[in-house]
Amino acid sequence: MKKHPFPILTPEEAARLIKDGSTVGFSGFTPAGAAKIVPSAMAKMATELHAQGKPWRIGVVTGASTGPSLDGALAAADGVAWRTPYQSNSTLRKGINTGKIVYFDMHLSQLQPWLRAGFLGKMDWAVLEVCDIDPDGSVVLTTSVGGANTFARLADKVILELNTKHPDFLRGLHDIHEPKDPPHRREIPIYSARDRVGSTVVKIDPSRIAGVVINSADDEVSGFDESTPVTQRIGANVAQFLAAERRAGRIPNGLPFQSGVGNIANAVIEAMAQNKEIPAFDLYSEVIQDGVISLLEQERISFASGTALTVTPEVLKRIYGNWSFFKDRLVLRPQEVSNSPEIVRRLGIISINTALEFDISGNVNSTHVLGRQMMNGIGGSGDFTRNAHLSIFTCPSIQKNGAISTIVPMVSHLDHSEHSVQVVVTEHGVADLRGKDPTGRANAIIDNCVDPQYKDILRNYLKFCGEGHAHTHPDKALIFHQAFMHQGDMRKAADLL
């Protein structure tokens, strides 16, 4: 760690620099690399100011979700006026769904261009977690990039959290590239997951660095749930489908994969790695999870490109302890690069994401429970789905012991339309929707993916719709949701037909 000329601040001193009404960009994409002790101090300050009858709420911009020390603490302190582009904290979610916090969901690849265009107003402060600081203001980020490089460039002032838990040999992990905006934009010259196009550091004008806060907190990453028989069957179904596509010649050698976050995503990647018909593959994705690290060690994944190293502290120690192995197999990029539609289309990425629900037309709801309650957000799933060589969505066919069918006549909220969704998978099987009309899609989904106790209800719905190209009946399209809201069980929809 080099000596630097910037003042050392306590978390409390740093927090007092942030005034009510400010817009603050925090590092972090998932809890990985998120600022921690400064936002916690800001939350404590907000609570004290509110007790004195003084206002203090800010606009919060991050790469994606963060940990409890940021989103959770600020939301609990009533310190968040508005938030974008993605979140997953229960306290913050409650504030959003009660209307207390303004939240607008965004495709993650759009965040940095929107900020540069001024669509979200002026950025007053950036708070970044780093592991090394050069005297000229260049900094090495820790376990994520997200939008940190753009926050640092646009903010009036920057506070750095220097986290001593992360070694300075991380210099070289990051590939920091910020494209020019239209009409001056050129292609991003990435032609494989391994290509690098940018700098290893984020460069900040030294005059804008307000101070450095020393930190030694771990990333607040908790492990995902263990796989279940249902998630294992979903994973196996995806892997078997992909193996068959390779045999049929529809998936060329060398296409990289993208996978969402969570236990289903982990089960899918694990099943792909176990299927010997699928050769070792590259990952060009957002989030690199624990399971990916194990598969890199087994050389079933050859290379992983993302914007966040979202691994548990135990796995991170393993990575740092064997850095000579991992340093040439990992890269972290800004989210507008990791999620770039241009690159997704060029590389021919196979995208695999998780749905809350999908309907018999192939439309997907990723964000809103019963069409009203925000869960987390669309994240980067749209960036990949709309541009993938092959787009796949997965989910269990039922929830709450069968009281909820995740496959419905019409989704209660639309995030991904039938025009972008090519394949849907549940524990029961795979529905390939390519080249099918609405009737063909509906039959494929009902036959292959729907839980048996809902098949007849959906077939009766199709009959009820009668003639027409699409199977949407204005009176009956939401009967599954109506049945659950009024009777607590979607199976009661049978009585409404």
Secondary structure as UniProt FT lines:
FT   HELIX           11..16
FT   TURN            20..21
FT   STRAND          23..26
FT   TURN            32..33
FT   HELIX           37..51
FT   TURN            52..53
FT   STRAND          58..61
FT   HELIX           68..72
FT   HELIX           73..76
FT   TURN            77..78
FT   STRAND          80..84
FT   HELIX           90..97
FT   TURN            98..99
FT   STRAND          102..103
FT   HELIX           108..110
FT   HELIX           111..117
FT   TURN            118..120
FT   STRAND          125..133
FT   TURN            135..136
FT   STRAND          138..141
FT   HELIX           148..154
FT   STRAND          157..163
FT   TURN            164..165
FT   HELIX           168..170
FT   TURN            171..172
FT   TURN            182..183
FT   TURN            193..194
FT   STRAND          202..203
FT   HELIX           206..208
FT   STRAND          209..215
FT   HELIX           229..247
FT   TURN            248..249
FT   TURN            253..254
FT   STRAND          257..259
FT   HELIX           263..274
FT   TURN            276..277
FT   STRAND          281..284
FT   STRAND          287..288
FT   HELIX           290..297
FT   TURN            298..299
FT   STRAND          301..306
FT   STRAND          308..309
FT   HELIX           313..321
FT   HELIX           323..326
FT   TURN            327..329
FT   STRAND          330..332
FT   HELIX           335..338
FT   HELIX           341..347
FT   STRAND          350..354
FT   STRAND          357..359
FT   TURN            360..361
FT   STRAND          364..365
FT   STRAND          368..369
FT   TURN            370..372
FT   STRAND          373..374
FT   TURN            379..380
FT   HELIX           381..385
FT   TURN            386..387
FT   STRAND          390..394
FT   STRAND          398..399
FT   HELIX           400..402
FT   STRAND          404..405
FT   STRAND          407..408
FT   TURN            418..420
FT   STRAND          423..426
FT   TURN            427..428
FT   STRAND          429..432
FT   TURN            434..435
FT   HELIX           438..448
FT   HELIX           452..465
FT   TURN            474..478
FT   HELIX           479..487
FT   HELIX           490..496
//
